């Protein structure tokens, strides 16, 4: 799963439109659309999206990122190993 897909999933799980998420992030709807379409984004951007969608992000060494809301894991992103 890419960061863009995870961003879209978080937004949809909260029932947010792209416009609603953009307002929470203080950016444009077009920027949210770009983030969702992108395969990657900056970590700080991803953290801001997690916060806006009330998700927590946990990073495990060299393996994956898990997105958690409450006590439920919603998504796991496999990291590229080099």
N, C-alpha and C positions, 0 to 999 in steps of 0.2 A: 504494500500500500504506500502510495506517495503522500507527502505532506499535504498536497492539494486535495486529494481524496479525503484525508482525515479532517481537514478543515471543513469540507462540505458535509461530511458525516456529523461532525460536532454541531454545525449550524442546523442541520435538519433534525437532529435529536432534540434540540431545544425549540424547534418550531419557528426558527428565525428565517426571515427572508434575507436575501443578500443586502437589501437596504437597511434592515434592522441591525444586522451585524456591522455594517459599515458605520452606522450611527454610534454603536457601542465602541468601535475602534477609532472613531473620529477620522474616517477616510471616506472615499467615494464608493458607491456600489460597483463601479468599474474596477476598482482596486481589489475588492473582494472577489469579483469574477476572475481577475488575473491570478490571484492567489490560489483559487480552486482549480484553475486550469493548469497551473504550473506543477512541475514534478517536485520542486524543491523551493524552500524559502529560508530566510535567515531564522536562526533559533529564537531571537528576541521577538520576531514577528509571530512565530508559532506560539510562543509563550503568551503573547498578548491575546491571540485568538483563544487559547485555552482559558485564560482568565475571563474574557468577555463571555464565553459560553459556559462558565462555571465548571470547567474540567481541571484536573490536576495532571501534570505530566511527570512521569518517572522515567529516568534514563538508566538502562542497565548496560554495563560495559560491553561494547563490541557486538551487541546482539539486537536489541530492539528498544523502542519507546512504547510505553503503555499509556493510554489515555483513560483516566478513571474519573467517574463522577459518583459521589457517594461511596458506596462499597462495591460498585460494579465496574469491571473492565469493559470498555466499549470498543477499543481498537488497539491493535498492536502494529507498529511500523517496523519492519525489518530494516536494519541499517546495512548499507553496503560495506562489506569487509574488504580491505585493500591489502 
